[in-house]
Structures are given as structure tokens and as C-alpha cells.
Amino acid sequence: MPHPLLQGLGTLKEHLAGYPGGVLLWALKQGPEDLLSALIDVGANPNLRDAEGFTPLIWAACNNQPRLVLLLLQRAHADPNLQNNEGFSPLSLAVHGGYPAVVEALLDAEADVNLPNSDGWTPLMLAADKGRTELVQLLVKAGADLDSQDAFGWSALMLAVDGEHGEAAKLLVEAGADVNLANNAGWTAAMLAADGPDRPDLLRLLADAGADLNVQDVEGCTALMLAADDGHAEVVRQLLRSGTVDLNLQSNDGETALMFAVIEWQARAAQLLIDAGADLDLLDNEDRTALALATEAGHAAVVQASGLCCAHR
């Protein structure tokens, strides 16, 4: 038996003419697919928006309704690239929610794979940030721009690394993502890897792909300085093993990685740097050596544990 609301469609359509988002959005929220289908057949507009900018297709994508998404795309010819008030397209919302079937339907309908939201995040960035490897693969295959950057300069690879999503990062690197892109603070993906305690594998991935490990951010800091400052000894060790790291680069304040380590009481990191041949006589902008900085900060234990005082003799 037809849905009772299917009787008198003309009257229903007229009655709901002022409904926010139109009659199709209303029908979607009622539930029955036959009602939606019948309204499409009588020419209901599929591209009207509600107060939040949601179209019927955006709503269906956001709610993981692949059958309804296909119905709206194929029979109502809904525009797959309309965005809500926050700049989210149906594809962005499907990626954000983790809905592969909806994503595939939208990509098949030639939805814009690079359309950013209001924050400048593309669907690929959203997938990388969540570590959704299946969706990263789909988007890369569909031609997503691997190196798009948001308003703060973050790329999909940076987001994957920062979220410690190793598989997503690997997919992006293998697809050709630029490992040396820097965000607005001057941080590269390698610097983000160095800033976390459990990211030596990510750092190795980036180094093997040609990442420049001596890039300095807007404050003159390097990946090695960041790792030393946080006491990430395994990351420091990984950086030193690369054979390309300059231990004696200095920040805008004249501080070396060793200085960062001793100021923050990071004895293990300091010892690794000393053993690797860090220059103990370099001065910061206030003419202080690493030993002077450690002593001044009252970190006698670090000085003793790292052997800094003995190494300086």
C-alpha cells in the first residue's frame, strides 16, 4: 500500500513550499523512501537549503544513507558540491563520518574531491586526520591534491603524522605527498614526528622519503631541538642515525639541541648529543654555553648524569 502521505502530492508539495530545506529534506526526515522517490518524480527541488545550509544530499551523506544518496544523485540530479554554512560538502561530511559507501557514491558522481570547508580542510585532510586509510586510498585514487594546505599551512601528511596514523602517512608518502612542506609556524611533517615520543617509525618513513631533517621553523628550531627539548631519546637517536642531522645548528636565540636538552633536564638526550659530538663551546645570544645554561638553571643532576662537566674539561 502506498504511504498515506503520497495521496495528494500536489497539495503536500504546496503546503511544504516554505519548509526550510524544501519538501525533500522534510521527506528525508520522515523516513519512507517511497515518499522521497514520489516527490522527486513530481519535480521537488533537491538543492534547497535549511537554516544551517543543509541540502537533502548533505543530510543523507551526513547520516550515512547510501541508498538515499544514490537516489538524490541519480534521479533528482542533486548538486554534489553544495556546502553547508560551515563549508562542508556532502563528500567532506561522509569522509568525516567515515562512510565509505557514501564516499564512493559521491566520487562516482564526480563530487569535487578538493573542495575545502571553511577552515580550508579538504576531504583528504579530514580522512588523514582521522587515520581513515580506506578513505585516503579512495580520495588519492580519485585525484585528490596531496599537498593542499589549510589556513594554517597544515597538509594531509602533517595531520596524519601529528595524529600518529602511520598507515595513512605511508599511503600519502607513497602517493607522492611533499614531505618538506612547512606550515605557517615553519614546521614540517618531520618536525611533527620529532615532537612526539612514539614516532621514530614515522620519522624513518619521512627520512627515507627525502625529508630535510635540518629545516628550521620561524623560531629557528629544528626537529632535533624539538626532540631534545621534550626528552624523546629514541627520536633523538633516530635523528642522529640518519647521518644528515646538523647537531650544532642554533635557534634564533642561539640555542643548540644540547642547550635545549640541558635546560629541560633531559639527561639521556643530552648524553646522546654529547656522544655524537655536539660542540660544547658554542654560545647562545647571551654568551652562555650548554654547561653554563645547565648550571644557571640549577640542573646539577643533569650536568652530572649527562657527563657534561667531564666532557667540557
C-alpha positions as MATLAB code, in Angstrom:
seq = 'MPHPLLQGLGTLKEHLAGYPGGVLLWALKQGPEDLLSALIDVGANPNLRDAEGFTPLIWAACNNQPRLVLLLLQRAHADPNLQNNEGFSPLSLAVHGGYPAVVEALLDAEADVNLPNSDGWTPLMLAADKGRTELVQLLVKAGADLDSQDAFGWSALMLAVDGEHGEAAKLLVEAGADVNLANNAGWTAAMLAADGPDRPDLLRLLADAGADLNVQDVEGCTALMLAADDGHAEVVRQLLRSGTVDLNLQSNDGETALMFAVIEWQARAAQLLIDAGADLDLLDNEDRTALALATEAGHAAVVQASGLCCAHR';
ca = [
       0.000    0.000    0.000;
       1.368    3.464   -0.864;
       2.458    5.666    2.002;
      -0.572    7.738    3.166;
       1.346   10.938    2.564;
       1.628   10.027   -1.110;
      -2.021   10.908   -1.587;
      -2.450   14.407   -2.919;
       1.225   15.093   -3.615;
       0.435   18.396   -5.266;
      -1.254   19.665   -2.109;
       1.575   18.346    0.070;
       4.189   19.989   -2.121;
       2.342   23.282   -1.982;
       1.803   23.018    1.777;
       5.529   22.437    2.388;
       6.769   25.042   -0.073;
       8.124   27.159    2.783;
       9.668   24.287    4.742;
      13.373   25.056    5.465;
      15.382   22.984    3.019;
      12.330   22.172    0.940;
       9.980   19.261    0.739;
      12.691   16.688    0.011;
      14.555   17.460    3.217;
      11.272   17.145    5.062;
      10.629   13.781    3.382;
      14.095   12.508    4.274;
      13.429   13.181    7.922;
      10.123   11.324    7.764;
      11.876    8.137    6.719;
       9.978    6.366    3.913;
      11.979    6.091    0.710;
       8.852    5.818   -1.424;
       7.746    9.268   -0.266;
      11.094   10.757   -1.235;
      11.000    8.984   -4.590;
       7.496   10.198   -5.367;
       8.370   13.795   -4.531;
      11.395   13.589   -6.816;
       9.094   12.354   -9.587;
       6.878   15.431   -9.301;
       9.879   17.751   -9.564;
      10.713   18.720   -5.983;
      13.866   20.860   -5.848;
      16.799   18.782   -4.485;
      19.096   21.746   -3.872;
      17.210   23.867   -1.352;
      18.997   24.577    1.935;
      17.739   24.822    5.502;
      18.908   27.417    8.037;
      22.188   25.537    8.602;
      22.822   25.203    4.894;
      21.890   21.529    4.707;
      20.514   20.250    1.414;
      18.786   16.857    1.200;
      22.017   15.361   -0.180;
      24.138   16.848    2.602;
      21.702   15.444    5.168;
      21.708   11.973    3.570;
      25.519   11.919    3.351;
      25.908   13.102    6.941;
      23.557   10.372    8.153;
      25.230    7.533    6.235;
      22.342    6.812    3.888;
      23.998    5.490    0.702;
      20.718    4.405   -0.944;
      19.192    7.840   -0.455;
      22.401    9.495   -1.617;
      22.210    7.486   -4.850;
      18.531    8.317   -5.255;
      19.187   12.038   -4.891;
      22.187   11.952   -7.213;
      20.803    9.731   -9.943;
      17.126   10.637  -10.051;
      16.902   14.109   -8.553;
      20.257   15.192  -10.040;
      21.214   16.860   -6.765;
      24.295   19.075   -6.866;
      27.067   17.104   -5.068;
      29.141   20.214   -4.388;
      26.779   22.436   -2.432;
      28.135   23.241    1.036;
      26.506   23.914    4.391;
      27.144   27.022    6.465;
      30.454   25.611    7.730;
      31.634   24.864    4.225;
      31.144   21.104    4.467;
      30.146   19.404    1.235;
      28.400   16.009    1.186;
      31.780   14.402    0.462;
      33.524   16.152    3.357;
      30.802   15.073    5.773;
      30.848   11.483    4.524;
      34.631   11.373    4.965;
      34.400   12.995    8.396;
      31.835   10.407    9.460;
      33.773    7.502    7.960;
      31.167    6.297    5.448;
      32.952    4.537    2.537;
      29.805    3.620    0.573;
      28.609    7.224    0.615;
      32.073    8.476   -0.319;
      32.207    6.098   -3.294;
      28.755    7.170   -4.482;
      29.733   10.832   -4.347;
      33.054   10.253   -6.102;
      31.252    8.298   -8.830;
      29.013   11.348   -9.257;
      32.155   13.471   -9.735;
      31.912   15.385   -6.482;
      34.785   17.865   -6.165;
      37.452   15.867   -4.341;
      39.381   19.004   -3.383;
      36.567   21.258   -2.168;
      37.682   22.685    1.204;
      35.467   23.558    4.151;
      35.512   26.951    5.857;
      38.723   26.020    7.706;
      40.458   25.122    4.465;
      40.319   21.380    5.131;
      39.840   19.190    2.072;
      38.252   15.724    2.249;
      41.755   14.204    2.148;
      42.805   16.244    5.178;
      39.727   15.061    7.061;
      40.494   11.434    6.184;
      44.172   11.755    7.127;
      43.365   13.463   10.421;
      41.136   10.540   11.415;
      43.532    7.900   10.093;
      40.874    6.538    7.746;
      43.169    4.600    5.403;
      40.387    3.215    3.194;
      39.087    6.708    2.543;
      42.592    8.084    1.995;
      43.031    5.429   -0.711;
      39.709    6.285   -2.361;
      40.449   10.005   -2.384;
      44.001    9.603   -3.675;
      42.723    7.345   -6.460;
      40.116    9.982   -7.310;
      42.833   12.588   -7.822;
      42.893   14.426   -4.500;
      45.548   17.134   -4.220;
      48.081   15.597   -1.846;
      49.647   18.909   -0.890;
      46.691   21.218   -0.246;
      47.219   23.281    2.901;
      44.677   24.871    5.217;
      44.725   28.441    6.513;
      47.450   27.480    8.998;
      49.535   25.681    6.398;
      48.735   22.135    7.511;
      48.682   19.396    4.877;
      47.109   15.936    4.927;
      50.515   14.363    5.618;
      51.148   16.672    8.565;
      47.760   15.773   10.029;
      48.393   12.043    9.621;
      51.803   12.323   11.301;
      50.533   14.511   14.124;
      47.734   12.015   14.776;
      50.247    9.129   14.700;
      48.354    7.467   11.856;
      51.245    5.532   10.359;
      49.340    3.706    7.629;
      47.682    6.873    6.380;
      51.033    8.676    6.396;
      52.628    5.791    4.483;
      49.899    5.892    1.837;
      50.362    9.621    1.361;
      54.146    9.384    1.133;
      53.923    6.529   -1.370;
      51.429    8.554   -3.413;
      53.953   11.382   -3.646;
      52.991   13.848   -0.912;
      55.620   16.560   -0.388;
      57.478   15.582    2.785;
      59.095   19.010    3.080;
      56.032   21.231    3.102;
      56.030   23.573    6.101;
      53.058   25.058    7.928;
      52.766   28.706    8.931;
      54.936   28.097   12.003;
      57.617   26.587    9.787;
      57.010   23.032   10.986;
      57.375   20.143    8.555;
      55.979   16.631    8.930;
      59.400   15.508   10.195;
      59.317   18.136   12.931;
      55.880   16.927   13.981;
      57.233   13.376   14.100;
      60.162   14.511   16.242;
      57.844   16.293   18.654;
      56.167   13.052   19.791;
      57.721   10.322   21.947;
      56.398    7.369   19.951;
      57.072    8.445   16.391;
      60.521    7.108   15.388;
      58.915    4.905   12.713;
      57.151    7.915   11.219;
      60.399    9.835   11.291;
      62.151    6.971    9.497;
      59.395    6.891    6.870;
      59.833   10.596    6.188;
      63.625   10.477    6.211;
      63.632    7.577    3.749;
      61.341    9.642    1.501;
      63.824   12.504    1.440;
      62.671   14.727    4.288;
      65.115   17.519    5.139;
      65.850   16.967    8.828;
      67.630   20.295    9.236;
      64.722   22.584    8.368;
      64.325   25.399   10.895;
      60.954   26.835   11.889;
      60.137   30.514   12.364;
      61.972   30.433   15.719;
      64.963   28.671   14.234;
      64.173   25.331   15.867;
      64.947   22.015   14.169;
      63.486   18.539   14.571;
      66.479   17.616   16.735;
      65.927   20.588   19.027;
      62.262   19.673   19.467;
      63.081   16.061   20.319;
      65.849   17.106   22.718;
      63.646   19.686   24.411;
      60.969   17.065   25.104;
      63.455   14.374   26.074;
      62.403   11.966   23.327;
      65.598    9.943   23.477;
      64.566    7.352   20.882;
      63.663   10.086   18.427;
      66.968   11.856   19.115;
      68.750    8.558   18.479;
      66.809    8.052   15.232;
      67.706   11.534   14.031;
      71.378   11.014   14.834;
      71.384    7.682   12.994;
      70.162    9.390    9.837;
      73.642   10.811    9.372;
      72.263   14.029    7.901;
      71.401   15.976   11.036;
      73.485   19.001   11.971;
      73.830   18.794   15.774;
      75.155   22.303   16.064;
      72.521   24.370   14.311;
      71.356   27.234   16.507;
      67.895   28.692   17.004;
      67.052   32.375   16.729;
      68.135   32.646   20.381;
      71.413   30.928   19.612;
      70.467   27.698   21.375;
      71.611   24.288   20.143;
      69.827   20.967   20.600;
      72.157   20.244   23.520;
      71.196   23.512   25.177;
      67.513   22.638   24.801;
      68.174   19.274   26.451;
      70.078   20.581   29.470;
      67.693   23.465   30.118;
      64.795   20.984   30.311;
      66.623   18.408   32.487;
      66.784   15.868   29.645;
      69.903   13.921   30.668;
      69.508   10.992   28.230;
      69.024   13.272   25.251;
      71.961   15.410   26.370;
      74.202   12.360   26.673;
      73.276   11.161   23.181;
      74.135   14.559   21.736;
      77.449   14.757   23.593;
      78.387   11.242   22.465;
      77.526   12.231   18.888;
      79.973   15.113   19.045;
      77.884   18.171   19.876;
      80.026   21.312   20.113;
      80.200   22.165   23.825;
      81.766   25.566   23.264;
      79.016   27.177   21.222;
      77.458   30.269   22.794;
      73.841   31.390   22.756;
      72.845   35.010   22.141;
      73.743   35.813   25.750;
      77.194   34.227   25.500;
      76.332   31.109   27.513;
      77.494   27.562   26.799;
      75.376   24.469   27.415;
      77.245   23.883   30.683;
      76.630   27.454   31.794;
      72.924   27.168   30.993;
      72.587   23.912   32.922;
      74.441   25.326   35.911;
      72.483   28.565   35.810;
      69.217   26.631   35.801;
      70.333   24.644   38.843;
      70.289   21.344   36.995;
      73.317   19.810   38.646;
      71.808   16.349   38.292;
      71.594   16.744   34.534;
      75.145   18.041   34.350;
      76.354   15.025   36.339;
      74.141   12.424   34.646;
      74.998   13.547   31.137;
      78.692   13.879   31.847;
      78.587   17.419   30.517;
      81.025   18.743   33.111;
      83.525   15.978   32.399;
      83.144   16.319   28.635;
      83.837   20.020   28.911;
      87.227   19.583   30.597;
];
